[in-house]
Amino acid sequence: MPTKDEHVLQARHNRQFWFSHNLDTTPYRDWVVTGIFYEAVHWVEAFLAGKGTHPNTHGQRNAEMSRYSELDQILVDYDVLKADSENARYACYLHTAEDIRNDIVPMLTKIEAHVLPLL
């Protein structure tokens, strides 16, 4: 099972991936949105690993998140990022650069800022 620190490294790795794309010109904004969500996943996984919990599925992760009141403030943002990622991958929804900058990235920023002090 990955450690808390390994999840932090993976979150930062995922950030390097999605941040390397120019939002105004990339044809891969669907993967940018997915990368953003998976950065959020690893921030949450880092927290859960610190509690000795290692969920194997999104459903298990959601259940574990709801067990910790410390994560209450980010549950909605996390769920929205998950839905945005699913919409990009499965519904072929095309997020605009403005969507990503103004709506999606701020939710990720909130998740990271909330989780980091808890680690």
C-alpha positions in Angstrom: 0.0 0.0 0.0 1.3 3.5 -0.8 2.3 5.7 2.1 1.0 9.2 2.8 4.2 10.6 1.3 3.9 8.5 -1.8 0.4 9.8 -2.4 1.6 13.4 -2.0 4.3 12.7 -4.6 1.7 11.2 -6.9 -0.6 14.2 -6.4 2.3 16.5 -7.4 3.2 14.3 -10.3 -0.4 14.5 -11.6 -0.2 18.3 -11.2 2.9 18.4 -13.4 1.0 16.4 -16.0 -2.1 18.5 -16.2 -0.3 21.8 -15.7 2.0 21.0 -18.7 -0.9 21.6 -21.1 -1.8 25.0 -22.4 -5.5 25.2 -21.7 -6.1 27.5 -24.6 -4.5 25.3 -27.2 -4.5 21.7 -26.0 -6.9 19.3 -27.7 -6.6 17.2 -24.4 -8.6 19.2 -22.0 -10.6 16.0 -21.2 -7.3 14.5 -19.8 -6.5 17.8 -18.1 -9.8 17.5 -16.2 -9.1 13.9 -15.5 -5.6 14.7 -14.2 -7.0 17.3 -11.9 -9.4 14.9 -10.5 -6.7 12.3 -9.9 -4.5 14.9 -8.2 -7.5 15.4 -5.8 -7.8 11.6 -5.4 -4.2 11.4 -4.2 -4.6 14.3 -1.8 -7.5 12.4 -0.2 -5.6 9.2 -0.4 -2.6 10.8 1.5 -5.0 11.8 4.3 -6.6 8.3 4.4 -3.2 6.6 4.3 -2.3 8.6 7.4 -5.3 7.1 9.1 -4.2 3.6 8.0 -7.0 3.3 5.4 -6.3 2.3 1.8 -9.5 2.1 -0.3 -9.4 0.1 -3.5 -12.3 1.7 -5.4 -14.0 5.1 -5.8 -16.9 3.8 -3.8 -14.8 2.7 -0.9 -12.9 6.0 -1.0 -16.2 7.9 -0.8 -17.3 5.8 2.1 -14.0 6.3 3.9 -14.1 10.1 3.3 -17.6 10.3 4.9 -16.2 8.7 8.1 -13.8 11.6 8.8 -15.4 14.9 9.7 -12.1 16.6 8.8 -13.0 16.1 5.1 -16.6 17.4 5.3 -15.6 20.8 3.8 -14.2 19.2 0.6 -16.8 16.4 -0.1 -18.8 18.5 -2.5 -15.8 19.8 -4.4 -14.4 16.3 -4.6 -17.7 14.9 -5.9 -17.9 17.7 -8.5 -14.4 17.0 -9.7 -15.2 13.3 -10.0 -18.3 14.1 -12.0 -16.4 16.5 -14.2 -13.8 13.8 -14.9 -16.5 11.3 -15.7 -18.3 13.7 -18.0 -15.1 14.4 -19.9 -14.3 10.7 -20.3 -17.7 9.1 -20.8 -20.1 11.8 -21.9 -17.5 13.4 -24.2 -18.2 16.8 -22.5 -15.8 19.4 -23.7 -14.7 21.7 -20.8 -13.5 25.1 -21.9 -10.3 26.6 -20.8 -12.4 29.1 -18.8 -14.3 26.2 -17.1 -11.1 24.7 -16.0 -9.4 27.9 -14.8 -12.5 29.4 -13.1 -14.4 26.4 -11.8 -12.3 23.2 -11.7 -8.9 24.4 -10.6 -10.3 26.4 -7.7 -12.0 23.3 -6.3 -8.7 21.4 -6.6 -6.9 24.2 -4.9 -9.4 24.1 -2.0 -8.9 20.4 -1.6 -5.1 20.6 -1.5 -5.2 23.6 0.9 -7.6 21.8 3.2 -5.8 18.4 3.2 -2.2 19.6 3.5 -2.4 20.8 7.1 -4.2 17.6 8.1 -1.2 15.4 6.9 
